[in-house]
Amino acid sequence: MIPRRADFPKDFLFGAATSSYQIEGHSFGSAGRTHWDDFAATPGNVVRAENGAIACDHYHRWPEDFDLMQQAGFDVYRFSTSWARVMPEGRGAVNTEGLDFYDRLVDGMLARGLKPAATLYHWELPSALADMGGWRNRDIADWFADYTEVVMGRIGDRLRSAAPINEPWCVSWLSHFLGHHAPGIRDIRATARAMHHIGLAHGRSIAAMRGLGIGNLGAVCNMEYAAPADTSAAAAAAAQLYDGYYNRWFLSAMFKGEYPADVLEGLASHMPADWQDDMATIAAPVDWVGINYYTRKLIAPAPGPWPAHQEVAGPLPKTEMGWEIYPEGLEFFLRRTAQDYSGDLPIYVTENGMAGLDNLVGGAVNDAARIDYLSQHLAAVQKVAADGVPVKGYFTWSLLDNYEWALGYEKRFGLIHVDFETLQRTPKASYHALSRALTRSA
């Protein structure tokens, strides 16, 4: 059973999260082209070459989606703004239709008693900036600061919170080293530069928002528990390195002004010149930290160049993504983040959820596995909060079934089922179970 609201501290916030390109419908409202449009148009990159042109058509259907959020009893809506919607070329001209849309969204949330929590970048880089090197180009920190000022100059006065970049590891390593996401590069030099410039853009964006008088600013990092595949010292070292470039790299930079030494052993020779001079900017003080958590990985050593390791299949129950269900990892990261990095700052679980085999039968979706997943992970959060760790909120991913990037529309993470032909919304059993937990006093 999902823990009730009453089982958490009185100031604990519950929310749901989405991202712009995954739900809005990028073909609407004069939005510019993104590198995800280009990536999806390249054969072999995305299931059925699907893209976010229509997605869930949240662009037109947001009132219905917000009504469902309100009815469920959520406190906060975590959404993202699209760089290419606001500035179609990434620089220069501003698309007033884009700014007007986000104005409507924020006002629509407030009208329903929902607190707006904005993320400025959830992966939809304007193609024109990708043409100029994208995250490999140091100038992107200036471009991103300019974009921050444009969009936050319009909506920043009504936000509960804001964060610059969602999941820096995905923007850098997943997309530039593994090549699984746009821009689909597999290049260690590009990866090192992206990993650094993302941090620099984060810091410049924080400074821009401070300059506008906007408060309650945070950093949102995804984390994945790395466990050795066996009891050997080599597997332990491999898992430690995976933890380093996945989990510790960005937190160390943002909260300590340094990169982990074990990761620099492999990346230092690929870093941009004079990168050390940027660390004070990257470590701009924030007001809270967000953790996105889904799974653990078993890591084993492997032949070949650095990082010389590989993932191996684990024995635990898995989601439809093939990800192991391991709520103990969330508990671990909440405790370690507070102890080693953020101290007394509020921590939020800014994403947590699972892909399920969610079939609409007789007008309903019985996603019992998702209810169990949410129950286990919320119980882990509850335990940590009871021990005094300053975890202040939990956002489930996702409000809606949506465009799951390179997996197209195959994987469903939503509390609300979306028929991608008719766009009809159907709340799943998990939506109703979570709503009961949030709204019932006993």
ABEGO torsion letter per residue (X at the ends): XBBBAAABBAABBBBBBBBAAAAAGAABGGBBBBAAAAAAABBGABBGGBBAAAEAGAAAAAAAAAAAAAAAGBABBBBBBBAAAABAAGBEBBBAAAAAAAAAAAAAAAAAGBBBBBBABBGBBBAAAAAAGEAABAAAAAAAAAAAAAAAAAAAAABABBBABBGAAAAAAAAAAAGABOAGBBBAAAAAAAAAAAAAAAAAAAAAAAAAGBBGBBBBBBBBBBBBABABAAAAAAAAAAAAAAAAAAAAAAAAGBBBAAAAAAAAAABBBGAAAAAAAAABBBABBBBBBABBBBBBBBBEBOAGBBBBBBABBBBAAGBBBBAAAAAAAAAAAAAAAAEABBBBBABBEBBBBBBBBGGBBBBAAAAAAAAAAAAAAAAAAAAGBBBABBBBOBABBBBBEAAEAABBABABBBBAAAGBBBBBAAAAAAAAAAABAX
